Amino acid sequence: MQRERVRAPLTTVALIITNIFIFILMEVTTGSTLETNVLLPWGAASTELVARGQFWRLFSAMFLHSGLGHLANNMLLLFVLGSNLEPVLGTWRFLCVYLLGGLSGNIAAYYWYTGRGEQVVFIGASGAVFAVMGAVLLIVLICRGHMRELTIHQMLVMLAFSLYFGFASAGVSNAAHVGGLIAGFVLAFPLSVGRLDELRG
């Protein structure tokens, strides 16, 4: 247990720095992160462009944010969740949850929008952050209701508020949130194999 406590969440910090750096770079070079015509050249996910074969946008969109509030909310949640999950899973397994979960969330959002016949541009790390939340939720359950500094009660409250604010706010890709959450929950099980006895202990 002591070994886990001293393991710094360097990957979590690196992801946060990367997102902040890209945001600042966009602000400095374009003067705005709120306009669609600015976001698209930087890799925003557009249902129209993805349908034309630009699938890479489903990945690049995870590192773009529209406005300081959008960035701050995602990075704060990532820091809290990642600081607890990364020391438990390790660097590469944590990255798998973040990247594959975020990609799954954006894929879910794409099919949700296209299924409804909507042409939408969407961005943000929310799907990846919700994937981390889903993974933490599963491991908290594995650990009989607590993992490091997080308890099942705290996780359920955090999840409820996150989903509520998503559905109550305009312009939020809730499909990416739900898709990322489910993907993270599912991914966490095979990625935690080999550590279950340690986690339960």
Beta strands, then each sheet from edge to edge (+ up, - down):
strand 1: 45-46
strand 2: 121-122
strand 3: 146-147
strand 4: 150-151
sheet 1: 1+ 2-
sheet 2: 3+ 4-
end
